[in-house]
Amino acid sequence: MQLLSSTEAGQTRAWLETIGSSLQSAEFAAWNLEWLAAHCDAFDEAEENKLEYTQAHERYQVEVEKHINAAVAGTDVDMSKLLERLPAFLKQTTDAAQMSPASAECVETLTSLTEFNEFKAAMIMTKRDKASSSGAGAPAAGGELFEATAAHSLRDMEGCLEFAAAMDAATDGWTTLSDKGWFRLEKRPAPGATNKGDAVTRYRMELDLPLDDVAVMLTDYSGRRALWDDTFKSSTLVQQHAHNEQRDDRTVTVQMKFHYLMRLVGVPSEMSLRIVVLHDTPDNGVKTFACIPWDGKGGAIDATSKFFQMALGILKPHESADDKCVYTGIERVQIGMAPDWLLGWMAASFAPKYMLGMVDRYKKAKRDGKL
């Protein structure tokens, strides 16, 4: 592959910025929402990907292409040359030396628009929103996820931490969604739930990092998180509730990077989180943590959070290697918002790659003396 000259790279970057400006416009967002709403009724939450789904995605991409062509008409953008140059441009700008924020956002948006599973998820979320607004067939509100579950009140932080330990220890009622040996994803109905779509997911994975490092990697939302988490943008510490040998407890406001379609259908890019880490709990050498949407003004769990409910975790030493640990992640979700096909897809593609990518970047940051 022949590399581009500096002039060609600069022109390509400028063309991407022009297209990106159109893709980020209010007009394009309005068209997207209208198109999704007009075509979402054919989609359901079953794992099967019907032919009409892929056909709808193909029609959607054709319409997006029409929008781009109309947006660049009358500009100096040469679409044929752009498509010809793009592979070389991306290859030689992997270090972001020549990739401006606007051109990078354009590439991310274009990639998002061509991703079928993200398109399907956006369709299902749009369909659920339509049902909710009409009052027909809508599932229970997200707040139900924080009602009492068996003996654990999920409306307070201590109940969430107890629930994490209970679900880690539970042996019955689990359905395996994915099992790769080193990574296992399971789900079960949430104990005591009245809505059949209310479930608990549990995933276990071996991580090639010492336990204390994994605890930092998963629960540290200070600015240095950007060293290992490429979905993290920035954060602000709101309040440090406790910081001692037994407990680390803080509230932060976090800005995250999500793909275009997810942002479009309402997945928030900013949220307030309460993060608690208990050391030597429930056993010596074990850490239990909870990351919960938090209403800072009310000083309580934000039960209205729609897209993020709770992330709970248990970190245990590896049986035979001090430089490894076993991470169990526990989430309580509405399966309607995260159907089996999506959970399975995340297990097979996103979750392990995301976690292993963070581990690799965390190791590099340590090697480079940045941690």
Disulfide bonds with the S-S distance in Angstrom:
none
